[in-house]
Amino acid sequence: MEAVDGVNAEVARIFAAKEQRRQALARLPFPAKVRAVMQLQEMAATIMRARGKMVRPWDVSARKEKNPSVSKVSVTKT
């Protein structure tokens, strides 16, 4: 079966854009990645609550208030 004109080019463009987006997200600093996960959790929580499920997304601000040194933890390589 022949592909419709331009479909293969469009699919290639979509995959290239997807790869560029993945690389851009990989270059983000860790705190930005955590914020992105938290945003996704909030979005999913809204849907889950509408379905009657109990959900509790991460609340990093509450943890920071209890222990301000949490953000100062460093990892050393051995």
Protein Blocks (a to p, Z undefined) as FASTA:
>chain_A
ZZdehklmmmmmmmmmmmmmmmmmmmpcfklmmmmmmmmmmmmmmmmmmnopacddddfk
lmmmmmmmlmmpccddZZ
